[in-house]
Amino acid sequence: MSCLLKISAIRHQLSVSEKKLADFILTNAHLLRDYSSSQLASAVGVSQSSVVKFSQKLGYRGYPDLKLAINESIARGFQGESAPEPQSTPNPAGQPLTQLKQALLAQVDELNDPRQQRAAAQALASAQRVLVLGQGFCQSVAAAWVDRLALLGLASQSPADPLLQWQLCAQLGPGTVLFVIAMDNASPELHRAVRRAKAQGAKVVVLCRYNLDNLWAHADIRLYCLAGNPPEALSLLLEQSAQQHLLDCLFLTLLEDKSLAETFQQCRNALKTLEP
């Protein structure tokens, strides 16, 4: 995952001094190659210890590791911290939204490790049972994902009732998968469900926004959707687009399994016989 994209994704959750560091780094990343931690602190107007703590908050041991990761991001061609802003008056063809989605999906691909996607596909393909939980608006995404898993012959459920969700979590164990889809900060109930499933030996897959919420820290497999802080009016649209993109990619990875692909074709053929 690009270090600069990681910084951009959590910027809106940072403290004032951390935002100053984040903004300076995102704007002047090419300068950091020659900056020591004390020079960076002086340029931004924070303490040297703030630079070290900022590095550690991002998951690095210290500033030298952060600087190395930033240089790698530059070498990989990181282009900026966010998708382009929409025009004040979108044209009838929806071009600004198209541009936002294109930039967003490029960021989603950059955020995610292909090995995590393949691990998620392997976990789903071998699961005895899959419980899919969606929080808030994600419930509709979760329900649609269960329908697609059914086309592959994979037993899955996505109850909307919180009590039923908790009861089904209690039945998870080795050989089962808890698949969580969430936006923003996850609810306490969702955190408890993830911890319970993991404690009982279930494999936990989390698809959520990359931020400082620690829901994904408890997951065995992590898939990240939206990066950065999109325009408020478009937040839900863009987040669902990102989630759907990841699930599309995951579905295609599942179809690489010959047995699942055959089941999918059989389901398609059966559905065709029902068409008028």
Residue, then its C-alpha position, 0 to 999 in steps of 0.5 A: m500500500s502506498c504510504l502517501l495514499k495511507i496518509s491521505a486516507i486518514r488525514h481527516q482523523l488526525s490532530v492539528s499537529e499531525k495534519k500539519l505534518a500530513d499536509f507538508i508531506l503530501t505537498n512536499a514528498h519529494l523533499l523528504r529524501d534530504y530531510s532529517s526528523s529534526q529538519l522536518a519538525s522545524a519546517v512544519g513547526v512541530s516537535q521532533s517527537s511529534v514526527v516520530k509519533f506520527s511515523q509510528k501511528l502510520g505503522y512504522r518503527g520510526y521516521p527513517d522507515l517512514k521516509l523510505a516508504i515515502n520514497e517508494s511511493i514516489a517511485r511508484g508514481f503517487q499522483g496526489e492525495s485525493a480524487p479531483e473535486p467535482q465541478s460546482t454545476p455537474n454537466p448532464a453527462g455526469q462527467p465530474l462523477t465519472q472522474l471521481k469514480q475513476a480516481l477512486l477506483a484507482q486508489v482502491d486498487e492501490l490500497n489493496d494487496p492482491r494477496q489479501q484478495r486471493a486469501a479472501a477468495q480461498a477462505l470463502a471457497s473452502a468455508q462450510r458457512v459464511l455469515v455476512l454482516g453489513q452495517g447501516f447502508c452496507q446491509s444492502v451491499a451485504a445482502a447482494w453479496v450473499d445472493r452472488l455467493a449463492l450463485l457459486g453454491l456457497a452457503s451464506q446468510s446476511p440477517a438484518d436483525p442485530l439479535l439474529q446476527w449475534q446468535l449466528c455469530a455464536q454458531l461460528g467456529p473453525g471452517t466458517v467465515l465472518f465477512v464484514i462490510a462497514m463504512d466509517n467507524a464500526s459500531p460497538e456491536l460489530h466490534r463485538a461480533v468480530r472479536r467473538a467470531k475470531a475467538q471461536g476460530a472463525k476466519v474474519v474478513v473485513l471490507c471497510r474504509y481505511n482509517l484509524d478505526n481498529l476493526w480491521a486490526h482484528a481481521d484475518i483478511r483485510l480489504y479496504c474501500l474508500a481512501g481519503n475524505p470525499p465530498e459529503a454529497l457524494s460520500l455514500l455513492l463513492e463508498q458503495s462504488a468502491q465496495q462494489h468494485l472490490l466485491d466484483c474483483l473478489f467474485l472474479t477471483l472466486l470464478e478462477d476455481k473450476s468447481l465454483a465456475e461450473t456451479f455458476q454456469q449451472c445456476r445461469n443455465a437454470l435461471k435461463t429456463l425460468e425466463p419467459 
